[in-house]
Amino acid sequence: MAARLTAVAALLSSLSAWAAEPLRVQADPVPHAEILAYVQKIDPSLNLKVIEIPSGVNPNELLAHGDVDANYFQHVPYLLSQEKALKEKFEVAATVHIEPLGVYSSRHKSYAEVPQNGTVAVPNNETNLSRALYLLQSQGLITLKAGFTDPAKNQATPRDIATNPKNLKILEVESPQIPRSLPDVDLAVINGNFALEAGLNPAKDALGLESAKGNPYANILVTTEKLKNDPRIKQLAKDLESPQVAEFIKEKFKGSVLPVAAAKS
């Protein structure tokens, strides 16, 4: 009996030490790291170590290798493509916010001004490329082939464009580089976080934005199967989905970032 109590005490001590370790979360600078900083402010008991990495490093590889405990930068369609590519299985711990993808231009104030054979910069990764094409379709610039009605299920590529009245040239570019391409193209489809980092205000500067309603691209907190029941992960997930954080997102980003709770209402 004494041996069993000693073992239990050792286990509890080990768990306590584990919980005291900082939770290493990789996050993009804007808006993810800013949201995590607010979480740390309202919940000082949660010890976070937020890690921002340079472009070109795959955050999901870091997570798979144990270099971080969680990441907060991606949406489910991208995560699914990463699981397939990396042959890994991850866990979604929380669903937090939507960054509406937007169409921007530094040359034109409306789509009517875009010339024939104009150029459009779009993300070059599979899921955001598809997302961009659905957005261009919703803006009346192209139409996709029959059957491409659900962006969450049907991934589109430029080969799936059925009509293109202005004969727009689709240029696939690394997502973080697209804001820099604005002076060189007629239109650019930019992820919300990269637009914000570039000083753009999606709610004001975009010619068109994704609809939040029914949007499958909510940004998520992701961890590993091993850590899914870690009390630190569960606490962070609860905080990120809280009404306080939703209100912070609404007030801080003024419609450029949308808390999922608001998008559902």
SULURQUI-V484425 format. One record per pair of residues at least 12 apart in sequence whose C-alpha atoms are under 8 Angstrom apart, sorted by the first residue. I is the first residue (numbers start at 1). J is the second residue. Records with the same first field share a line. If there is no record, write none. Layout:
I->J / J
This chain:
19->231 / 232
20->47
21->47
22->47 / 48 / 49
23->47 / 48 / 49 / 69 / 70 / 232 / 233
24->48 / 49 / 50 / 51 / 68 / 69 / 70
25->48 / 49 / 50 / 51 / 68 / 69 / 70 / 71 / 72
26->50 / 51 / 52 / 53 / 59 / 68 / 70 / 71 / 72 / 73
27->50 / 51 / 52 / 53 / 71 / 72 / 73
28->52 / 53 / 72 / 73 / 193
29->52 / 197
30->193 / 194 / 196 / 197
31->193 / 196 / 257
32->72 / 73
33->50 / 52
35->245 / 249
36->50
38->245 / 248
39->236 / 239 / 240 / 245
43->239
46->232 / 235 / 236
55->176
59->71
60->82
61->86
63->223 / 224
64->88 / 224
69->223 / 224 / 227
70->221 / 222 / 223 / 224
71->221 / 222 / 223
72->219 / 220 / 221 / 222
73->219 / 220 / 221
74->218 / 219 / 220 / 221
75->216 / 217 / 218 / 219 / 220
76->216 / 217 / 218 / 219 / 220
77->127 / 152 / 216 / 217
78->127 / 128
81->127
89->224 / 225
90->222 / 223 / 224 / 225
91->222 / 223 / 224 / 225 / 228
92->220 / 221 / 222 / 223
93->220 / 221 / 222 / 223 / 228 / 233 / 234 / 237
94->220 / 221 / 222 / 237 / 238 / 240 / 241
95->218 / 219 / 220 / 221 / 240 / 241 / 260
96->218 / 219 / 220 / 221 / 240 / 241 / 259 / 260
97->218 / 219 / 220 / 257 / 258 / 259 / 260
98->212 / 215 / 217 / 218 / 219 / 257 / 258 / 259 / 260
99->191 / 192 / 193 / 217 / 218 / 219 / 256 / 257 / 258
100->191 / 192 / 202 / 209 / 210 / 211 / 212 / 256 / 257 / 258
101->132 / 135 / 189 / 190 / 191 / 192 / 209 / 210
102->135 / 189 / 190 / 191 / 192 / 202 / 206 / 207 / 208 / 209 / 210
103->136 / 187 / 188 / 189 / 190 / 206 / 207 / 208 / 209
104->182 / 187 / 188 / 189 / 190 / 205 / 206 / 207 / 208
105->182 / 185 / 186 / 187 / 188 / 206 / 207
106->182 / 183 / 186 / 187
107->183 / 185 / 186
108->186
109->207
110->207
111->207
114->186
115->166
116->166 / 167 / 168
117->166 / 167 / 168 / 169
118->166 / 167 / 168 / 169 / 185 / 186 / 187
119->168 / 169 / 170 / 171 / 185 / 186 / 187
120->168 / 169 / 170 / 171 / 185 / 186 / 187 / 188 / 189
121->170 / 171 / 172 / 173 / 178 / 181 / 185 / 187 / 188 / 189
122->170 / 171 / 172 / 173 / 175 / 178 / 188 / 189 / 190
123->172 / 173 / 174 / 175 / 178 / 189 / 190
124->172 / 173 / 174 / 175
125->174 / 175
126->155 / 157
127->155
129->156 / 157 / 172
130->151 / 155 / 156 / 157
131->151 / 155 / 156
132->189
133->156 / 157 / 158
134->151 / 156
135->209 / 210
139->208
141->164 / 165 / 166
142->161 / 162 / 163 / 164 / 165
143->161 / 162 / 163 / 164
144->156 / 160 / 161 / 162 / 163
145->160 / 161 / 162
151->216
152->216
158->170
175->190 / 191 / 194
176->194
178->190
179->194 / 195 / 198
192->256 / 257
201->256
202->255 / 256
203->254 / 255 / 256
212->258 / 263
213->263 / 264
214->264
218->260
221->237
246->259 / 260 / 261 / 262
247->259
